């Protein structure tokens, strides 16, 4: 059987172009050949970075196109395409000087044009054209003067929008109101530049393949064969190419990537593999394998279980009945307190589940107020410091829900819970959640229906389409302010549409949570009050069980020939997705090395942040 598996794996890699002579060799300089090889199972649906808000897609773009500012490996802001900047005394006008001589090149590396200030204006004009359906337009028009009016076609003269090229290398942004975190936003995909002439030439073809993009970043997408392979090569015209050590990145598609990667890494055919919870014990008990794996750092992606208030799934799953149930607060609270998050997390973190469990939507250590963590402000502290799993409360709320929904809803309530089949831990987790919650609440009350879905197009076909009742979701921050964690739940978001929840409309016709967020957004001078208002809004959102906070991202274990402490570090934006500055190690880092490097990094980071302030 092992021989059959080995032959099958070899055949897969031959077909993918990754087998045969793919072992690392040494260059004449004595350094390891800097080619980084991975597998992936979820294909991108677009390369158009002006439209997407999906990490899987903008992670690629982050390596093709540079941003105005960047972050170093300690999380300190660095000049990138902008070399200097200043803000007016009233906090409304930001002026940035661009780096001169940066080139746009084609997929063949041929010079096309110079990067200039107008490129940022052209990009924003595209994003704010509502017919282009950019997923990040709302982030832009939340801060830029007149951007929302232009997007809604209340004005048609783009010169009234707060973005201007003052000259070839000077860019100016005018804001609707002072925005304390604006500089951090410039690292996100909606503030990427685009060459307007090329964009017009491509029309609707822009970003459909590697030939319909221009590149000014560290890498060029030399080969793009969907569901086969992607090859990134170092951009020889890059302005900072001395810091590009990995010369080639080969990404091979395989729908079984999660399962196959560990074996292929052991054979030296790829350089990275997630080690799933089902394999951890085996690897930990094998001295050779144990020396190749390390923990992953936890991150600032927030994971939560969302209740869908706008169900659009098949009639067989009774969407109308779900709508009645989900609009009952006691029904939501029964499920809120019934979810054993530790049991769920054991599917991903069998050795240390507590390190990833989160009781709030905004993770701890994201921002602080004069040394007090944001999650400890106001009413939010109660939730931050309390485990939501409480079987006694769950059953109490079940009793109340049954009484209130008698004659209105049909029991058991069908609870459609899809999952992405490419994620092994997720496949295990939905089974744990189904069994655990049904055992506690009873199958006379809920019938959780787990539904496998393919990875390609998962977000579009499931979450954004409202094709679920109860779903594990995640959200990553876009800038350094708690407002960023409200975006999925604000009107216009495509997560669970809480603005449609019954019983929460106030005098102005808006949902109470929306009004609370609006009040927090309006506070731009008193940061202490701003943060407290956001904390109160988040506490209300959790208290009303619109979602169940679950975990932070990262964690788990991997085997990798990249040093995680060499990569750019930022809780928000795109810097953390870049390969710039990283080198391939001779062998993967083990857990002991990771711990030592982490302690060293934390000390150095504290010193770097102190110096930056």
MIVOTOR-951403 format. One record per residue (C-alpha): residue number from 0; x, y, z; residue in three letters. Coordinates in steps of 0.02 Angstrom, whole numbers, plus 50000, padded with zeros to 5 digits. Each point is the difference from the previous one (the first is absolute). Layout:
BEGIN
<NUM <X Y Z> 'ALA'>
...
END
This chain:
BEGIN
<0 <50000 50000 50000> 'UNK'>
<1 <50142 50119 50045> 'UNK'>
<2 <50082 49965 49832> 'UNK'>
<3 <49838 50038 49909> 'UNK'>
<4 <49983 50164 50096> 'UNK'>
<5 <50180 50046 49961> 'UNK'>
<6 <49976 49966 49815> 'UNK'>
<7 <49839 50100 50000> 'UNK'>
<8 <50084 50147 50085> 'UNK'>
<9 <50145 49993 49879> 'UNK'>
<10 <49881 50000 49852> 'UNK'>
<11 <49906 50149 50070> 'UNK'>
<12 <50160 50099 50018> 'UNK'>
<13 <50060 49954 49826> 'UNK'>
<14 <49836 50060 49927> 'UNK'>
<15 <50013 50159 50104> 'UNK'>
<16 <50177 50031 49943> 'UNK'>
<17 <50073 49984 50174> 'UNK'>
<18 <50081 49829 50002> 'UNK'>
<19 <50161 49937 49925> 'UNK'>
<20 <50160 50089 50048> 'UNK'>
<21 <49908 50120 50116> 'UNK'>
<22 <50116 49975 50149> 'UNK'>
<23 <50088 50157 50057> 'UNK'>
<24 <50169 50031 49924> 'UNK'>
<25 <50136 50123 50047> 'UNK'>
<26 <50048 50147 49892> 'UNK'>
<27 <50180 50043 49966> 'UNK'>
<28 <49988 50133 50136> 'UNK'>
<29 <49970 49862 50127> 'UNK'>
<30 <49825 50062 50041> 'UNK'>
<31 <49849 49889 49982> 'UNK'>
<32 <49906 50020 49839> 'UNK'>
<33 <49860 50119 50044> 'UNK'>
<34 <49847 49914 49927> 'UNK'>
<35 <49850 49978 50112> 'UNK'>
<36 <49874 49864 49958> 'UNK'>
<37 <49826 49975 50071> 'UNK'>
<38 <49834 49916 49963> 'UNK'>
<39 <49831 50087 50004> 'UNK'>
<40 <49821 49937 49986> 'UNK'>
<41 <49893 50157 49986> 'UNK'>
<42 <50014 50089 49832> 'UNK'>
<43 <49979 50188 49986> 'UNK'>
<44 <49849 50066 49906> 'UNK'>
<45 <50085 50161 49947> 'UNK'>
<46 <50169 50087 49996> 'UNK'>
<47 <49916 50170 49996> 'UNK'>
<48 <50062 50073 50163> 'UNK'>
<49 <49890 50153 49977> 'UNK'>
<50 <49846 49891 50025> 'UNK'>
<51 <50045 49864 50124> 'UNK'>
<52 <49996 49999 50190> 'UNK'>
<53 <50045 49815 50013> 'UNK'>
<54 <50165 49958 50084> 'UNK'>
<55 <50034 49857 49881> 'UNK'>
<56 <49995 50124 49856> 'UNK'>
<57 <50080 50157 50071> 'UNK'>
<58 <50139 49893 50075> 'UNK'>
<59 <50059 49974 49821> 'UNK'>
<60 <49978 50183 49954> 'UNK'>
<61 <50102 50052 50152> 'UNK'>
<62 <50151 49924 49916> 'UNK'>
<63 <49964 50080 49830> 'UNK'>
<64 <49958 50178 50050> 'UNK'>
<65 <50078 50109 50134> 'UNK'>
<66 <49906 50113 50120> 'UNK'>
<67 <50038 50177 50057> 'UNK'>
<68 <50062 49942 50170> 'UNK'>
<69 <50061 49832 50062> 'UNK'>
<70 <50041 49915 50165> 'UNK'>
<71 <50164 49922 50053> 'UNK'>
<72 <50019 49835 50092> 'UNK'>
<73 <49961 50085 50166> 'UNK'>
<74 <49842 50087 49940> 'UNK'>
<75 <50075 50173 49983> 'UNK'>
<76 <49939 50108 49854> 'UNK'>
<77 <50128 50020 49861> 'UNK'>
<78 <50005 50104 49841> 'UNK'>
<79 <49955 49902 49844> 'UNK'>
<80 <49932 50087 49845> 'UNK'>
<81 <49984 50155 50109> 'UNK'>
<82 <50164 50062 50070> 'UNK'>
<83 <49929 50135 50114> 'UNK'>
<84 <49831 50067 50056> 'UNK'>
<85 <49919 50133 50107> 'UNK'>
<86 <49827 50045 50061> 'UNK'>
<87 <49919 50170 50019> 'UNK'>
<88 <49969 50072 50173> 'UNK'>
<89 <49814 49962 49988> 'UNK'>
<90 <50037 49818 49958> 'UNK'>
<91 <49906 50007 49835> 'UNK'>
<92 <50132 50014 49864> 'UNK'>
<93 <50138 49871 49976> 'UNK'>
<94 <50141 50038 49877> 'UNK'>
<95 <50118 49863 49943> 'UNK'>
<96 <50158 50010 49895> 'UNK'>
<97 <50025 49851 49886> 'UNK'>
<98 <50160 49904 49966> 'UNK'>
<99 <50066 50049 49829> 'UNK'>
<100 <50054 49875 49869> 'UNK'>
<101 <49885 49855 50049> 'UNK'>
<102 <49947 49904 49845> 'UNK'>
<103 <49844 49911 49944> 'UNK'>
<104 <50048 49844 49902> 'UNK'>
<105 <49903 49870 49902> 'UNK'>
<106 <49989 49815 50040> 'UNK'>
<107 <50153 49979 49890> 'UNK'>
<108 <50098 50128 50101> 'UNK'>
<109 <49995 50133 49865> 'UNK'>
<110 <49992 50179 50062> 'UNK'>
<111 <49831 50080 49967> 'UNK'>
<112 <49998 50165 50096> 'UNK'>
<113 <50057 50087 50158> 'UNK'>
<114 <49895 49995 50158> 'UNK'>
<115 <49931 50175 50029> 'UNK'>
<116 <49873 50085 50113> 'UNK'>
<117 <49863 49990 49867> 'UNK'>
<118 <50004 49810 50016> 'UNK'>
<119 <49924 50013 50174> 'UNK'>
<120 <49867 50119 49936> 'UNK'>
<121 <49956 49881 49857> 'UNK'>
<122 <49988 49853 50119> 'UNK'>
<123 <49881 50091 50114> 'UNK'>
<124 <49895 50058 49853> 'UNK'>
<125 <49978 49817 49952> 'UNK'>
<126 <49960 49943 50177> 'UNK'>
<127 <49871 50138 50024> 'UNK'>
<128 <49912 49962 49836> 'UNK'>
<129 <49855 49898 50069> 'UNK'>
<130 <49979 49900 49840> 'UNK'>
<131 <50170 49920 50033> 'UNK'>
<132 <49932 49926 50162> 'UNK'>
<133 <50160 50017 50099> 'UNK'>
<134 <49991 49907 50165> 'UNK'>
<135 <50107 50132 50085> 'UNK'>
<136 <49908 50157 49940> 'UNK'>
<137 <49916 50018 50170> 'UNK'>
<138 <50170 50012 50086> 'UNK'>
<139 <50052 50141 49883> 'UNK'>
<140 <49839 50097 50014> 'UNK'>
<141 <50000 49983 50189> 'UNK'>
<142 <50145 50123 50008> 'UNK'>
<143 <50030 50094 49836> 'UNK'>
<144 <49908 50164 49972> 'UNK'>
<145 <49852 49986 49881> 'UNK'>
<146 <50045 49820 49957> 'UNK'>
<147 <49833 49930 50056> 'UNK'>
<148 <49905 50135 49906> 'UNK'>
<149 <50094 49956 49841> 'UNK'>
<150 <49972 49815 50028> 'UNK'>
<151 <49812 50031 50021> 'UNK'>
<152 <50002 50115 49847> 'UNK'>
<153 <49943 50149 50103> 'UNK'>
<154 <50146 50091 49918> 'UNK'>
<155 <50080 49956 49833> 'UNK'>
<156 <50154 50113 50000> 'UNK'>
<157 <50143 49894 50066> 'UNK'>
<158 <50106 50155 50031> 'UNK'>
<159 <49888 50031 50151> 'UNK'>
<160 <50059 49836 50078> 'UNK'>
<161 <50141 50017 50126> 'UNK'>
<162 <50142 49923 49901> 'UNK'>
<163 <50112 50103 49887> 'UNK'>
<164 <50167 49993 49910> 'UNK'>
<165 <50075 50169 50043> 'UNK'>
<166 <50144 49963 49883> 'UNK'>
<167 <50086 49847 49928> 'UNK'>
<168 <50065 49939 50167> 'UNK'>
<169 <49886 50084 50128> 'UNK'>
<170 <49837 49920 50056> 'UNK'>
<171 <49869 50082 50110> 'UNK'>
<172 <49856 49922 50095> 'UNK'>
<173 <49864 50106 50080> 'UNK'>
<174 <49894 49914 50131> 'UNK'>
<175 <49818 50023 50052> 'UNK'>
<176 <50057 50016 50180> 'UNK'>
<177 <50161 49975 50096> 'UNK'>
<178 <50041 49815 49997> 'UNK'>
<179 <50130 49949 50128> 'UNK'>
<180 <50040 49835 49913> 'UNK'>
<181 <50006 50064 49821> 'UNK'>
<182 <50186 49968 49973> 'UNK'>
<183 <49977 49815 50042> 'UNK'>
<184 <49861 49988 49869> 'UNK'>
<185 <50125 50039 49862> 'UNK'>
<186 <50067 49823 50017> 'UNK'>
<187 <49835 49924 49946> 'UNK'>
<188 <49949 49944 49826> 'UNK'>
<189 <49877 50142 49967> 'UNK'>
<190 <50144 50124 50003> 'UNK'>
<191 <50103 49906 49870> 'UNK'>
<192 <50045 50095 49841> 'UNK'>
<193 <49958 49953 49821> 'UNK'>
<194 <50063 50068 49835> 'UNK'>
<195 <49847 50085 49924> 'UNK'>
<196 <50053 49978 49819> 'UNK'>
<197 <50027 49814 50022> 'UNK'>
<198 <49837 49983 50096> 'UNK'>
<199 <49906 50081 49856> 'UNK'>
<200 <50088 49890 49873> 'UNK'>
<201 <49952 49843 50094> 'UNK'>
<202 <49821 50051 50038> 'UNK'>
<203 <49904 49853 50075> 'UNK'>
<204 <50152 49887 49970> 'UNK'>
<205 <50099 50089 50137> 'UNK'>
<206 <50053 49873 50130> 'UNK'>
<207 <49929 49849 49912> 'UNK'>
<208 <50172 49921 49978> 'UNK'>
<209 <50184 50041 50023> 'UNK'>
<210 <50014 50088 49831> 'UNK'>
<211 <49864 50126 50044> 'UNK'>
<212 <50095 50073 50148> 'UNK'>
<213 <50146 50117 50021> 'UNK'>
<214 <50126 49974 50139> 'UNK'>
<215 <50101 50122 50105> 'UNK'>
<216 <50029 49886 50150> 'UNK'>
<217 <50128 49869 50046> 'UNK'>
<218 <49931 49861 49889> 'UNK'>
<219 <49924 49971 49829> 'UNK'>
<220 <49871 49864 49967> 'UNK'>
<221 <50095 49916 49860> 'UNK'>
<222 <49882 49850 49984> 'UNK'>
<223 <49815 49991 50044> 'UNK'>
<224 <49911 49838 49959> 'UNK'>
<225 <49842 49991 50108> 'UNK'>
<226 <49981 49836 50094> 'UNK'>
<227 <50173 49949 49940> 'UNK'>
<228 <50139 50116 50056> 'UNK'>
<229 <50060 50177 50033> 'UNK'>
<230 <50180 50056 49985> 'UNK'>
<231 <50062 50163 50073> 'UNK'>
<232 <50173 50064 49952> 'UNK'>
<233 <50100 50142 50074> 'UNK'>
<234 <49972 50167 49913> 'UNK'>
<235 <50171 50050 49933> 'UNK'>
<236 <49940 50181 49983> 'UNK'>
<237 <49943 50011 50182> 'UNK'>
<238 <50061 50154 50091> 'UNK'>
<239 <50052 49900 50154> 'UNK'>
<240 <50055 49837 49919> 'UNK'>
<241 <50149 49983 50119> 'UNK'>
<242 <49873 49945 50131> 'UNK'>
<243 <49921 49867 49889> 'UNK'>
<244 <50089 49838 50043> 'UNK'>
<245 <49874 49871 49939> 'UNK'>
<246 <50017 50006 49811> 'UNK'>
<247 <49860 49882 49953> 'UNK'>
<248 <49838 49945 50083> 'UNK'>
<249 <49914 49847 49928> 'UNK'>
<250 <49821 49969 50056> 'UNK'>
<251 <49920 49839 49939> 'UNK'>
<252 <49814 49967 50006> 'UNK'>
<253 <49933 49840 50073> 'UNK'>
<254 <49829 49982 50077> 'UNK'>
<255 <50076 49880 50126> 'UNK'>
<256 <50139 50120 50045> 'UNK'>
<257 <49964 49998 50187> 'UNK'>
<258 <50014 49810 50005> 'UNK'>
<259 <50147 49981 49882> 'UNK'>
<260 <50112 50144 50056> 'UNK'>
<261 <50077 49920 50156> 'UNK'>
<262 <50058 49846 49903> 'UNK'>
<263 <50068 50105 49857> 'UNK'>
<264 <50094 50111 50121> 'UNK'>
<265 <50081 49848 50080> 'UNK'>
<266 <50057 49948 49827> 'UNK'>
<267 <50077 50171 49967> 'UNK'>
<268 <49881 50043 49859> 'UNK'>
<269 <49917 50151 50082> 'UNK'>
<270 <50055 50122 50134> 'UNK'>
<271 <49845 50027 50105> 'UNK'>
<272 <49862 49893 50075> 'UNK'>
<273 <49868 50028 50131> 'UNK'>
<274 <50002 49854 50121> 'UNK'>
<275 <49819 49965 50041> 'UNK'>
<276 <49939 49948 50171> 'UNK'>
<277 <49975 49823 49935> 'UNK'>
<278 <50187 49987 49965> 'UNK'>
<279 <50070 50092 50152> 'UNK'>
<280 <50017 49848 50112> 'UNK'>
<281 <50089 49901 49865> 'UNK'>
<282 <50123 50141 49965> 'UNK'>
<283 <50030 50036 50184> 'UNK'>
<284 <50044 49818 50034> 'UNK'>
<285 <50120 49985 49853> 'UNK'>
<286 <50170 50081 50043> 'UNK'>
<287 <50037 50042 49818> 'UNK'>
<288 <49829 50077 49966> 'UNK'>
<289 <49994 50088 50168> 'UNK'>
<290 <50161 50090 49955> 'UNK'>
<291 <49913 50073 49846> 'UNK'>
<292 <49843 50076 50076> 'UNK'>
<293 <49968 50158 50099> 'UNK'>
<294 <49850 50094 50069> 'UNK'>
<295 <49924 50139 49897> 'UNK'>
<296 <49979 50171 50076> 'UNK'>
<297 <49823 50050 50040> 'UNK'>
<298 <49940 50148 49900> 'UNK'>
<299 <49866 50132 49994> 'UNK'>
<300 <49873 49917 49889> 'UNK'>
<301 <49842 49983 50102> 'UNK'>
<302 <49898 49839 49984> 'UNK'>
<303 <49818 49994 50050> 'UNK'>
<304 <49842 49900 49967> 'UNK'>
<305 <49875 50110 49910> 'UNK'>
<306 <49811 49987 50003> 'UNK'>
<307 <49929 50042 49828> 'UNK'>
<308 <49857 50127 50006> 'UNK'>
<309 <49972 49995 49812> 'UNK'>
<310 <49987 49814 49958> 'UNK'>
<311 <50000 49959 49816> 'UNK'>
<312 <50031 49814 50003> 'UNK'>
<313 <49898 49861 49923> 'UNK'>
<314 <49820 49972 50056> 'UNK'>
<315 <50044 49825 50060> 'UNK'>
<316 <50092 50082 50145> 'UNK'>
<317 <49849 50109 50044> 'UNK'>
<318 <50069 50178 49988> 'UNK'>
<319 <49835 50078 50056> 'UNK'>
<320 <49999 49896 50158> 'UNK'>
<321 <50181 50046 50032> 'UNK'>
<322 <49958 50185 49979> 'UNK'>
<323 <49867 49986 50136> 'UNK'>
<324 <50119 49910 50118> 'UNK'>
<325 <50153 50109 49973> 'UNK'>
<326 <49900 50157 50037> 'UNK'>
<327 <49961 49932 50172> 'UNK'>
<328 <50132 50061 50124> 'UNK'>
<329 <49977 49853 50118> 'UNK'>
<330 <50026 49876 49857> 'UNK'>
<331 <50164 50086 49953> 'UNK'>
<332 <50055 50006 50182> 'UNK'>
<333 <49964 49815 50022> 'UNK'>
<334 <50121 49962 49859> 'UNK'>
<335 <50121 50135 50059> 'UNK'>
<336 <50020 49915 50169> 'UNK'>
<337 <49991 49823 49928> 'UNK'>
<338 <50155 50011 49891> 'UNK'>
<339 <50148 49919 50089> 'UNK'>
<340 <50138 50098 49916> 'UNK'>
<341 <50139 49901 50083> 'UNK'>
<342 <49931 49837 49930> 'UNK'>
<343 <49991 50081 49829> 'UNK'>
<344 <50176 50071 50014> 'UNK'>
<345 <50074 49832 50046> 'UNK'>
<346 <49976 49952 49817> 'UNK'>
<347 <50131 50131 49955> 'UNK'>
<348 <50102 50020 50161> 'UNK'>
<349 <50004 49833 50093> 'UNK'>
<350 <50150 50051 50106> 'UNK'>
<351 <49955 50178 50049> 'UNK'>
<352 <49822 50047 49951> 'UNK'>
<353 <49986 50145 50123> 'UNK'>
<354 <50131 50104 49910> 'UNK'>
<355 <49882 50029 49854> 'UNK'>
<356 <49830 50012 50083> 'UNK'>
<357 <49933 50178 49998> 'UNK'>
<358 <49849 50070 50092> 'UNK'>
<359 <49988 50160 49897> 'UNK'>
<360 <49993 50047 49818> 'UNK'>
<361 <50148 50118 50015> 'UNK'>
<362 <50149 49895 50058> 'UNK'>
<363 <50100 50042 50154> 'UNK'>
<364 <50159 50100 49973> 'UNK'>
<365 <49936 50080 49839> 'UNK'>
<366 <49995 50178 50069> 'UNK'>
<367 <50012 50073 50174> 'UNK'>
<368 <49951 50160 50088> 'UNK'>
<369 <50143 50066 50106> 'UNK'>
<370 <50052 49824 50045> 'UNK'>
<371 <49825 49928 50023> 'UNK'>
<372 <49954 49871 49870> 'UNK'>
<373 <49849 50047 49894> 'UNK'>
<374 <49909 49841 50049> 'UNK'>
<375 <50003 50056 50183> 'UNK'>
<376 <49906 50161 49968> 'UNK'>
<377 <49823 50027 50066> 'UNK'>
<378 <49873 49861 49982> 'UNK'>
<379 <50111 49903 49880> 'UNK'>
<380 <50112 49945 50144> 'UNK'>
<381 <49861 49888 50068> 'UNK'>
<382 <49994 49901 49838> 'UNK'>
<383 <50189 50002 49975> 'UNK'>
<384 <50025 49916 50168> 'UNK'>
<385 <49857 49874 49994> 'UNK'>
<386 <49982 49836 49908> 'UNK'>
<387 <49837 50006 49903> 'UNK'>
<388 <49976 49810 50016> 'UNK'>
<389 <49874 49971 50139> 'UNK'>
<390 <49888 49844 49986> 'UNK'>
<391 <49883 50058 50138> 'UNK'>
<392 <49967 50168 49916> 'UNK'>
<393 <49984 49915 49830> 'UNK'>
<394 <49858 49891 50065> 'UNK'>
<395 <49916 50146 50088> 'UNK'>
<396 <49997 50100 49839> 'UNK'>
<397 <49940 49846 49906> 'UNK'>
<398 <49850 49992 50115> 'UNK'>
<399 <49960 50183 49972> 'UNK'>
<400 <50019 49983 49811> 'UNK'>
<401 <49885 49849 49994> 'UNK'>
<402 <49867 50097 50095> 'UNK'>
<403 <50015 50157 49892> 'UNK'>
<404 <50008 49907 49835> 'UNK'>
<405 <49857 49881 50037> 'UNK'>
<406 <49881 50003 49852> 'UNK'>
<407 <50119 50112 49901> 'UNK'>
<408 <50146 49888 49956> 'UNK'>
<409 <50012 49815 49959> 'UNK'>
<410 <50118 49895 50107> 'UNK'>
<411 <50131 49938 49983> 'UNK'>
<412 <50072 50154 49916> 'UNK'>
<413 <50106 49950 49851> 'UNK'>
<414 <50171 50082 50016> 'UNK'>
<415 <50096 49995 49836> 'UNK'>
<416 <50187 50006 50037> 'UNK'>
<417 <50112 49987 49845> 'UNK'>
<418 <50189 49982 50004> 'UNK'>
<419 <50148 50008 49881> 'UNK'>
<420 <50058 49824 49956> 'UNK'>
<421 <50180 50053 49971> 'UNK'>
<422 <50024 50037 50186> 'UNK'>
<423 <50022 49836 50094> 'UNK'>
<424 <49981 50079 50171> 'UNK'>
<425 <49838 50083 49947> 'UNK'>
<426 <49930 49835 49936> 'UNK'>
<427 <50034 49923 50170> 'UNK'>
<428 <49937 50151 50094> 'UNK'>
<429 <49826 50006 49921> 'UNK'>
<430 <49972 49821 50057> 'UNK'>
<431 <50055 50042 50177> 'UNK'>
<432 <49889 50154 50004> 'UNK'>
<433 <49851 49905 49931> 'UNK'>
<434 <50014 49859 50126> 'UNK'>
<435 <50042 50110 50149> 'UNK'>
<436 <49861 50129 49974> 'UNK'>
<437 <49867 49872 49954> 'UNK'>
<438 <50045 49894 50152> 'UNK'>
<439 <49982 50150 50114> 'UNK'>
<440 <49847 50085 49926> 'UNK'>
<441 <49916 49843 49933> 'UNK'>
<442 <49955 49944 49825> 'UNK'>
<443 <49820 50045 50039> 'UNK'>
<444 <50059 50182 50004> 'UNK'>
<445 <50132 50016 49862> 'UNK'>
<446 <50054 49895 49853> 'UNK'>
<447 <50172 50058 49945> 'UNK'>
<448 <50029 49953 49818> 'UNK'>
<449 <50182 50002 49949> 'UNK'>
<450 <50027 50028 49814> 'UNK'>
<451 <50169 49976 49912> 'UNK'>
<452 <50044 50133 49872> 'UNK'>
<453 <50148 50009 49878> 'UNK'>
<454 <50136 50128 50039> 'UNK'>
<455 <49996 50093 49834> 'UNK'>
<456 <49866 50134 50009> 'UNK'>
<457 <49953 49953 50178> 'UNK'>
<458 <49977 50179 50063> 'UNK'>
<459 <49899 50056 49849> 'UNK'>
<460 <49887 49848 50000> 'UNK'>
<461 <49975 49980 50186> 'UNK'>
<462 <50028 50150 50113> 'UNK'>
<463 <49973 50144 49879> 'UNK'>
<464 <49851 49910 49924> 'UNK'>
<465 <49917 49977 50169> 'UNK'>
<466 <50003 49813 49970> 'UNK'>
<467 <50016 49950 50182> 'UNK'>
<468 <49913 50013 50168> 'UNK'>
<469 <50150 49982 50117> 'UNK'>
<470 <50177 50020 49935> 'UNK'>
<471 <50178 50013 50062> 'UNK'>
<472 <50063 50166 49929> 'UNK'>
<473 <50154 50107 50019> 'UNK'>
<474 <50051 50180 49978> 'UNK'>
<475 <50172 50082 49997> 'UNK'>
<476 <50035 50182 50045> 'UNK'>
<477 <50034 50127 49863> 'UNK'>
<478 <50070 50140 50109> 'UNK'>
<479 <50052 50040 50178> 'UNK'>
<480 <49833 50041 50081> 'UNK'>
<481 <49858 49898 50077> 'UNK'>
<482 <49884 50068 49866> 'UNK'>
<483 <50075 49874 49879> 'UNK'>
<484 <49918 49855 50095> 'UNK'>
<485 <49827 50078 49975> 'UNK'>
<486 <50009 49996 49810> 'UNK'>
<487 <49930 49823 49973> 'UNK'>
<488 <49844 50044 50100> 'UNK'>
<489 <49967 50175 49937> 'UNK'>
<490 <49866 50025 49865> 'UNK'>
<491 <50078 49955 49833> 'UNK'>
<492 <50100 49857 50074> 'UNK'>
<493 <49981 49823 49934> 'UNK'>
<494 <50014 49898 50157> 'UNK'>
<495 <49836 49974 50094> 'UNK'>
<496 <49896 50159 49972> 'UNK'>
<497 <49960 50041 50183> 'UNK'>
<498 <49921 50163 49945> 'UNK'>
<499 <49851 49892 49946> 'UNK'>
<500 <49976 49927 50174> 'UNK'>
<501 <49826 50035 50067> 'UNK'>
<502 <49970 50104 50155> 'UNK'>
<503 <50153 50113 49991> 'UNK'>
<504 <49947 50147 49892> 'UNK'>
<505 <50008 50170 50081> 'UNK'>
<506 <49920 50168 49960> 'UNK'>
<507 <50113 50035 49851> 'UNK'>
<508 <49956 49832 49922> 'UNK'>
<509 <50172 49925 50031> 'UNK'>
<510 <50046 49848 50103> 'UNK'>
<511 <50056 50044 50177> 'UNK'>
<512 <50172 49924 49970> 'UNK'>
<513 <50021 50106 49843> 'UNK'>
<514 <49958 50157 50099> 'UNK'>
<515 <50124 49954 50135> 'UNK'>
<516 <50137 49973 49870> 'UNK'>
<517 <49955 50164 49915> 'UNK'>
<518 <50020 50092 50166> 'UNK'>
<519 <50171 49922 50026> 'UNK'>
<520 <50054 50041 49822> 'UNK'>
<521 <49949 50181 50025> 'UNK'>
<522 <50120 50019 50147> 'UNK'>
<523 <50167 50043 49920> 'UNK'>
<524 <50079 50116 50128> 'UNK'>
<525 <49983 49914 50168> 'UNK'>
<526 <50079 49829 49968> 'UNK'>
<527 <49957 49937 50174> 'UNK'>
<528 <49816 50036 49969> 'UNK'>
<529 <50011 49929 49824> 'UNK'>
<530 <50070 49834 50059> 'UNK'>
<531 <49875 49990 50144> 'UNK'>
<532 <49854 50030 49881> 'UNK'>
<533 <50061 49862 49884> 'UNK'>
<534 <50023 49884 50149> 'UNK'>
<535 <49820 50032 50055> 'UNK'>
<536 <49937 49966 49824> 'UNK'>
<537 <50096 49836 49994> 'UNK'>
<538 <49937 49951 50172> 'UNK'>
<539 <49821 50030 49942> 'UNK'>
<540 <50028 49898 49842> 'UNK'>
<541 <50066 49853 50099> 'UNK'>
<542 <49869 50016 50138> 'UNK'>
<543 <49862 49989 49869> 'UNK'>
<544 <50083 49846 49926> 'UNK'>
<545 <50011 50062 49822> 'UNK'>
<546 <50158 49894 49990> 'UNK'>
<547 <50095 49883 50116> 'UNK'>
<548 <50183 50056 50017> 'UNK'>
<549 <50109 49847 49983> 'UNK'>
<550 <50186 50020 49967> 'UNK'>
<551 <50145 50097 49928> 'UNK'>
<552 <50091 49943 49844> 'UNK'>
<553 <50171 49922 49986> 'UNK'>
<554 <50049 49868 50123> 'UNK'>
<555 <50014 49818 49953> 'UNK'>
<556 <50161 49923 49937> 'UNK'>
<557 <50096 50004 49839> 'UNK'>
<558 <50161 49942 49920> 'UNK'>
<559 <50079 50143 49905> 'UNK'>
<560 <50167 50050 49928> 'UNK'>
<561 <49958 50183 50028> 'UNK'>
<562 <50044 50092 50159> 'UNK'>
<563 <49837 50079 50064> 'UNK'>
<564 <50099 50136 50089> 'UNK'>
<565 <50076 50064 49839> 'UNK'>
<566 <49832 50037 49920> 'UNK'>
<567 <49920 50171 50006> 'UNK'>
<568 <49884 50016 50149> 'UNK'>
<569 <49835 50090 50009> 'UNK'>
<570 <49830 49956 50071> 'UNK'>
<571 <49918 50093 49856> 'UNK'>
<572 <50029 50038 49817> 'UNK'>
<573 <50099 49892 49881> 'UNK'>
<574 <50180 50007 50063> 'UNK'>
<575 <49991 49833 50088> 'UNK'>
<576 <49957 49916 49834> 'UNK'>
<577 <50164 50052 49918> 'UNK'>
<578 <50152 49890 49970> 'UNK'>
<579 <50113 50152 49996> 'UNK'>
<580 <50145 49986 50122> 'UNK'>
<581 <49981 49813 50030> 'UNK'>
<582 <50129 49865 49966> 'UNK'>
<583 <49983 49812 49983> 'UNK'>
<584 <50083 49904 50141> 'UNK'>
<585 <50097 49840 49976> 'UNK'>
<586 <49877 49906 50111> 'UNK'>
<587 <49833 50042 50082> 'UNK'>
<588 <50002 50086 50170> 'UNK'>
<589 <49953 49888 50146> 'UNK'>
<590 <49900 50047 50156> 'UNK'>
<591 <50151 50036 50110> 'UNK'>
<592 <50075 50114 49868> 'UNK'>
<593 <49831 50084 49978> 'UNK'>
<594 <49983 50036 50186> 'UNK'>
<595 <50175 50074 50009> 'UNK'>
<596 <49972 50106 49845> 'UNK'>
<597 <49831 50058 50064> 'UNK'>
<598 <50073 50059 50165> 'UNK'>
<599 <50138 50092 49908> 'UNK'>
<600 <49875 50078 49878> 'UNK'>
<601 <49883 50058 50139> 'UNK'>
<602 <50142 50087 50089> 'UNK'>
<603 <50064 50082 49841> 'UNK'>
<604 <49823 50050 49949> 'UNK'>
<605 <49967 50087 50165> 'UNK'>
<606 <50161 50099 49976> 'UNK'>
<607 <49956 50041 49818> 'UNK'>
<608 <49824 50060 50045> 'UNK'>
<609 <50067 50106 50141> 'UNK'>
<610 <50128 50078 49884> 'UNK'>
<611 <49867 50030 49866> 'UNK'>
<612 <49885 50091 50123> 'UNK'>
END
